[in-house]
Amino acid sequence: MKTVGCIGCGNMGGGVLRGLLQNGGYVLLGHDHSREKVEALRHGAQSVEWADSPLDLARRSDLLILGVKPHQMPAMLEIIRPALGPEKTVISLAAAFSLEKIREGIGRACPCVRVMPSLPVMAGRGVFALCFDDPSLSSEARRELADMFQSMGRAVVLPEQQFSAFSSLVGCGPAFVFLFMEGLLNAAVTMGFKASAAKELIAAMVEGSACLALQEKESFADLRVRVCSPAGTTICGVNHLQRCAMPGNVADAVLESLRRDLEMSGRQS
C-alpha cells in the first residue's frame, strides 16, 4: 500500500485527501500550517496522519502532493529536495507554476506531475487535468496516477500548454456557476421562498441538469430548446438572457480568466 502525503491541506489539497479517504487503498499523510485542518480529515475509522514538517512528510511519502500557493513553491521545493529520490513522485496542484520550474526546483531528483483540480473535488466530483510531460515518468506510474484521480471524479490527460485554458474553463467555472445559482436564489427569495429551501432546490436542479447533459448526446442548445414550449414561460426568460448577451458575457469571463492565468504564468517563468 503506497503512502500519499499532501503539503497544504486547504480546499484543493484537503479535497484530494478527502477523496482518497473515501476510496481507501492508501496510507495518507498531511501537513499544513493549521494542524486542525489535517486532523479534521476523517472518513469513518480512517483518517489522515499528521506529519510534523514538510521534510518529514516528503521522507515518508511515495506520492507527494503539493497543495501550496504558486509563490510558495520555490521555497517548498528547496525544503523537500533532500528527501526526494527516483522512487518518489512529486504532484503539484499549483496553478501557473510550470513543470520545468518544478523539475528545476527539486534538481530533477524524481518524476514530477502537474495536476489541475477543481473545487467540486471537495464533494468527490472533481474534474482534473493531468500533465504527464515529464519523460522520467514511467508508463506504470501514469496509469496509477490516472486511476487515482479518476476515482475522485473525472480526469483527462493534457499537454501542459493546455493547462491555462483548462484552468480558466474548469478551474474557474464553478465560481461562474455559483454566481448564476446566486441569481436564482435572489429570485426565489423575492418570490417568497425561504433561502435554505431554495438553495436545495436550485442545487438539485443544477445537478440534475448537469447529469442530463452528460447522459444525452444533444448539444446544450438542443437541450435548452427541449425546455422551451412555444409561447411558454421559459422562452420569455431565455429571450431576456439572450438580450443581455449572457452567453457572450460568460465566454468573456472565461477568456478574462485565461488572460490573467497567462499573465501569472509569465511572471513565474
N, C-alpha and C positions, 0 to 999 in steps of 0.2 A: 504494500500500500504506500503510495507516494505521499510526500508531505508538501502541502501548498501553503506558502506563507505570504501574507499581504502587509505591506507597509503603507499606512494611510487607509483607515477604515471608515471613511465618510460615505457619501451617497453611492459612489461607484465601487470603491474597494469593498465597502461593507456589503453592498448589494451582491457583488460576486461571491463573497464568502457566505452570505445567506443562501444563495442558490446552490452552492456546493454542499452546504449543510443539509439542505433538503434532499439532495440526490444521494449523499453519502459516498463512500468509496475513497475518501482522502483523510489524512491527518491534517488538520487546519491550525495554522498559527497566525497571530495578528499583532501588529504594533501600531500605536497611534499616540499622538500627544495626550489624548484622553483615554486612560485605561478603561473607563466606564463604557466607551463605545465598543471595545473589544469584548468585554465581559457580558455585554447585552446581546451578543450574537449567539443565540441558542436555538436549537430545534429539537424538541423532545429531550432525550437524555444526552444528545450531542451538543458540544459547544466548541468555540474557538479558543485555543490556548493562548494565553498572553506570553509574548516574548519580551524580554527585558530591554532590548535595544535592536535597532535595525541590523547591526552586525551579527548579533546573536541569532536573529531570525534568518538572516541570509545563510549562516553556517548550517542551520538545521533544516533548511528547505531544499527540496528538489526543484520545485517550480516557484519562482519568486516574483510576485505581482507587486508592481509599484503604482500605488494609487495617490501619489503626491502631486502637487501642482507643478506645471512646467518650470516655473522659476526656481523650484526647489530641487529639480532633477540633477543638475551638475554636482551639487554638494552631496546629495544622497548616493549617487553613483560612486563618488570617491569614497564614501564611508563603507559601502558594501563590497567594494572591489577586492579587498584581501580575502574574502570568504568565497569567492567565485572560482569555478573550475569547469572544465568541459562537460562534466556530468550534470550540471545545473542548467536551467533556462530562466532568463530574465524576461518578464512580460510587463510591458509598460502600458498603462491606461492614460497617460498624459497626452493631451491634445497639443498640436503644434510643436512637438519635440521629435525630431526625425530619428529614424532607426540608426542612421550613421552616427548621429550625436550620441546615442545610447552606446553603440559599439565602441566608439572612441572613449567614452566616459568610463567604461569598465576594462579598457585595454584589450578588448576582444577576447576576454577570458572565457566566455561561454556563449552559446547561441542566444539571440535576442529576438523578441517578437513584439510587434505593436498591436494593441487591441483597442478599438474604439467602441465603448459601450454606450448604452442609452439608459435613461432613468428608469424605465419600466423593469429593468433587471431587479429592482427592489421588490417587485411583485412576482418574480420568476418568469417574466415575459420580456426579457431583454432582446435587443437586436444588436448583434456585434459584427464589426468588420475586423477581420484578422489579416495582418500583413506578415507573410512568411518569406520576405525578400532576403533574409539573411542566408547566404549559401551554406553556412555551417549547420543549419537546422536540418536534421535527418527527416526522411520521409515518415518514419515511425513516429517521431515527435510531432510532425504536422498532423497526422491522423489523430493522435492522442489529444492534442490541443483543440482540434476542430470538434471532436466528440465532446470534450469537456464543456466548451462554450455552447454547443448545440443543445446540450442537456438543459440549459438555462433559458432557452428561447429559440432564436434563430441566429445562425452565424453564416457569414459569407466571407470568402477569401478574396481580398482585393489587393492590387498593387498599391504601393504607398502613395503614388501620385493621385489616387482617387480618394484618399482619406479626408482631405479637406471638403470635398463635395459630399461624402458620406456624413461627415460631422455636421455640416450645415443643414442637411436634409433630415437625417435620422437622429443625430445627437441633439440638435436644436428643436426638432419637430415637436416633441412633447410639450414644450413651452407654448408653441403656437396652438396646439390642440387644447391645452388648458385655458388659454385666453379665449378661444371660441366657446369652451364649456362655461367659462365665467359669464360670457354674454348671455348664454341660455339661462344660467342661474338668475341673473338680474331680471330677465323677462319673467321667469317663473315666480319670483318673489313679488314682482309688480302685479302679477295676475292672482296673487293670494296664496301661493304655495309656501309652506314652511321651507326654509333654506335646507335643512337637513334632509327632508324628504325629497326635495327637488334634486339635490346632489346625487342621491342614489338613483333616481330615475334617469338623470342625464348620463351618469357614468355607465349605467346598464345599457342605455340606448346607443352610446358611442361604442361600447364593447360589442354589442350585437351587430352594429353596422360594420365594424372592422372585421368581425368574423364572417359576415356575409360577403364582404369584398374579397376576402381570402378564399372563400369557398367557390364563388362564381367566377366564370371566365369573362364576364362582361366588363366593360370599362366603367370607371367611376361615373362618367356622364350617362351611360346607359342605365346604371343602377339608379341614378338620380331621377331619370325620366320615369322609372317604374313607380316612384312615389308621387309623381305629379299627375293628378287627374285633370282632364280638360275642364277649364273654367273653375278649378277647385281652389282650395285654400293654399296648398303648398306652392303652386306655381306663382301665386302672388308674392309670397315671401322670397322665392327664388329670384323673381324678377327684380325685387328690391336689392338683393345682394349683388346681382349682375350689374345693376345701375351704379352701385357703389364700387364696382370693379374689385369685388372680393377675391376672385381667383388670381387676378393680376397682382393685387397687393400681397397676397400670400407668397406668390412666386418672388416678388421683390424682396420680401422679408428673408427668404432663404438665400437669395443672392447677396443681400447685405451681410448676412452671417458669413457667407463664403468669403466676401471681400475682407471682413475682419479676420477670419481664420488665416487667410493668405498673408495678411499684414503681420500677424503674430508669428507665423512660420518664418517670414523673412527676418524678423528680429532675432529668432532663435538660431538662425543659420550662421 
